[in-house]
């Protein structure tokens, strides 16, 4: 097969001639260059993407580590005591989180505390209704480009119910939070955590799923019902639904003995609303317009005088007398 007129494999084939030494080296160099070029074309350019992927994995790993560290802080006391009842007394947030978990009857005693102050006030626009909501939701800012997370502690031995998922979902909607970080613990020790996006919360499991559109539709119906029937200025109402019943019952607490418990708060609210409406009327008159809230201001100031004690709120009572006179004198209703 090495002769000039020889053939390869014993059959007909292409006739080869022996190469000179210089030509042989040049041919080998071209073949090696061709093979290297072919390998470079077949091999994906992983070198440029590798550092970015490594940096991304490192960033996610550090974020997960920091998140787990935060959950450890909220679940286990710093002194190493394994008793979850010995919580960190200095931390207001920690005390609120663990207190809800350790309440024996599962109730939230803060709701019954008249001196309780919400962590934040949230303005929420629901269709044509603008609402001011008080929220105690603990929001964890993870920094950087990571979204804020709503922190929740869950017992590792209990299933997350539908009402729990609904509660977490509504909290995220009200506070405009994109994720919920659920820390599963047993007797204060972390057993794992799960980060769930707000959009995925309604379908986190088969037994706890719900339909967001149905929830919003029911909420809209209830709010419009309250808007139509809660007509008393700064009034206090009690909305209740009986057990195993789909009917809602609305009671006014401003009549009888029940009104005494809310008299001071209601009177102060009436005062703030009346002052605001009266300033609007004064600005409108100064610009050449007419006052539109005189009758309502008179009712509100009357509620203030009925609700507040002059000995405890002398300034509000005196301003209410003056405001009532301004709203009444010269009124054409």
N, C-alpha and C positions, 0 to 999 in steps of 0.2 A: 504493500500500500504506500511505500515511500518513493516509488519511481515516478518519472515524469508522466509516463503513459499508464500508470497503474490506476486501479479503481478501488474504492472502499467497499468492504462487506462482500466482495465477490460478485457484485452485480453491477449494473450500469449506474454511473453516478457522475458527479462533476469532476472534471480533471483538475488536479491541483499541481502547482509547481512549487518546488522548495524555495523558501524565502532566504534572502541574504541576511547576514547577521544584523545589519542596521535596520533593514526592513522588518526583521523579526521583532526587534525591540520596540520599534514604532508601532507595530501591529499589536503587541501585548499591551503597550501603554494605552492605545485607543480602546482595546477591549476592556481594560480595567476602568478607564474613564466612563465608558458606556455602561458598565455594570453599576458603578457608583451613582451615575445619574439616574439609572432605572430604580435603584434602591431608594434614592431620595424622593423620587416621584411616588413610589408605592408606599413609603412610610409617612404617616401623618405628622405634621409639624407640632409635636408635643412639647418641644423645648420651650416655646414661647408661652404656652398655656400653663405649664407646670407650676411656675412660681405664683401665678394668680390663684390657681386652685389650692395650692398649699397655704397661701395667705388667707384665703376664704375659709378653708377648713380650720385653720388656727383661730381665726376670729370667731367662728361659730362655736368652737370648742371652749374658748375663753368665756364667751357669753353664756353658754350652758353651765360652765363651772361657777360663774358669778351668780347665775340665777339659782342654782342649787344651794350655794352658800347663803343666799338671802332666805331661802326656804328653811334651811337649817336654823337660822337665827329666829325665825318666826315660830319654829316648832319646838326647839329645845332651848332651855335656859342656859345662859353663858357659863354659869358656875358648874355645869356638868351634872346637875341633879336630874335624874330621870323622871322625877315626879312632875307631870305636866301642870299640876296645880300651883307649883312654885314658879310663876312667870316673872318676867322682867318688869319690875314696878316702875322703872324710869321711862319706859317706852310707851307712849300713848297709843301708838299704832299696834304694838305687840299686845298690849293689854286688851284692846278692842277685838283683835283677831282671836286670841285664845279664850277670852271670856265667853264669846259666843259658842265656842266648841265645848266648853266645860260646864255650861249651865245644865244642871241636872234635869230640869223639866223641858229643856230644849227651847225655852222662850227667851226673848231678848228683853232684858230688864231695862235697857236704855229707853225703850219706847214709853215706859211708865214714869220715867224720871223727868219732871217738868223743867229741870235745870240743864237738860242735855242740849248741847249745841252741835249742829251738824258740822262735819269736816269741811264741806264746801256747799255753795249754792249754785245750782245749774239752771241755765235758761234753756228750755226745750220747746221747740216749735213743732206742734202736732197738728197737721192740716191748717185750719184757720184759728187754732187756739195757741196762745203763747202762755207757757206755764213756767213758774219759778219753783224748782224742786230742791229739797234738801237731801244731801247724799252723804253716807258714811262709807262709801266704797273705797277700799284701799287700792290706790293705783301706783304701780311700780314703774318708774322711769328707768329703762335699761341703758339709756344713753346711746350716742351714735345714731346710726340709721335704723336701729331696731324700734319697732312700735311699742307704745306703752302697753302694759299688761295689767289686768285686774287679778289680784291675788286672792286665791280661795284655798282653804284647808278642808280636806275631805278625809273621812275615816276610811282606811284601806279595806276594812272588812264589810263596808256597807256600799250598796249600789247607789249611784247618782239617780235621783228620782226625776220625774218630769217637771214637778214644781221647782225643784232646785235648778234645773237647766233653764226653765223659764225665768226664774229670778235672776240668774247670772246674765242671761241674754238681755233682759230689760235694763239691768244696771249698765251693761256695755253700751246699749243704745242711748240711754240718758246721758252718760258721761262721755260719749264719743270715743270709746276704747275699742281697739281692733282685735284684741286677744284676751283670753282668760288663761292664766297659769294655775292649774289645779295641782296642789301638792297633796299626795296621799301619805298619810302617816298613821301610825299605830302607837297610842300612848305617848305621843310627842316625838317619836322617832320617824324620820323620813323613810318611806319605802319606795318612793318614786314620784315623778311629776309628769304632767302632760300639758302641753300648750295647745289650746283650741282656739281657732279663729271665731270671731263673733258670728260670721255667716254660717259656720259649721255647727254651732251650738245647738240649733233645733234638731239636728240629725246625728248627735253624738252617739246614740245607740237606739236600738229598735224599741225598747221599752220606755225610753224617755223622750221620744221625738214629739214634735208639735209643729203646727203649720203657722208660720209668722203672719201670713195675710189674715188668717182667721183671728189671731190674737189682736191685731191692729184694728180689725173691723169691730170686734167686741168692745175694745177700748174706746173707739170713736163713738159707738152707740151709748156707752155708759157716760162719757164726758158730756155729750149733748143732752142726755137726760138730766144730769146735774145742772147744766147751764140753764135749762128751762125751769127747773124747780127750786134751785137755790137762789132766791130773789132777794133775800134780806141782806142789807148792807152790812158787811163784816159779820155776817151770821155764822153760827157754828152748827154743822149738820152731822148726823151719824148715818152712814150708809152701811147696811148690814144685809147679809144673805143667810137665810136659815139653812140648817144642815140638811143635805140631800134635797135642796130646793134650787130652782133656777130663777126664782123671783127675787128682785132687789127691793128692799124697803128703806125709805128715807125718813129720818126723824129730825125735827128741828130742836136743838138744845138751848135755844135762847128763851124758852118759856119755862117757868116754874123754877124749881131748885137747881136744875141742871145748868141754868144760865150763870149762876154765881161763880162756878169754877172757871169760866172763860170770860168773865165780865171785864177784867182789867186788860187782858190781851186784846179783846175785841174793841174796847174803847180806844186803846192806843192805835190800833189799825185804822179805826174810823177817823181819828185825828190826822193821821198821815195822809189818808186819801182826801179828806176835806181840804187840807192845806194845799195839796197839789192841784186839785180842781179849782180852788179859789184863785190861785196864782195864774192858772190858764185863763180864767175869766178876766182877771185884771189886765193881762197882756193883750187879750182880744179887744177889750174896751179901749186900751191905750192906742191900738192900731186902727181905731174907728169901727170896730165890730161890736158885737153884742155878747153878753154873758149867756152861756148855755147850761150852766150847772148850778144855778142859785138854789133851785128847789132841792136838788140832791145834797148840796152842801149844808143846807138847813137841817135836813134829816140826819146827816152824819154828825154834825155838831151837837144835835139833840141827843144822839146816842152816846157821844162822849160825856156829856153832862150827866146822863143817867148811869153811866158805867164807872167813871173815875171818881175817886174820893179827893176832894179839894185839899185835904190835909196832906196827902201823899203826892199829889200832882197839881200843885197850885198854879204853875205856869201854864200847863195844858188847859186847865179849867178856865183860867182868865182869858186865854187866847180863844177858847171855844165860845165863851160868852160874846166876845167882840166879833168873832166870825159869824155867829148866829145872827147878831144884830145887823151886820153888813149884808148878809144874805136875805134877811127878812125885810128890812126897811127899803121901801121903794119897789118891792117885788110886785109884778103885775100878774101873778098866777092866781 
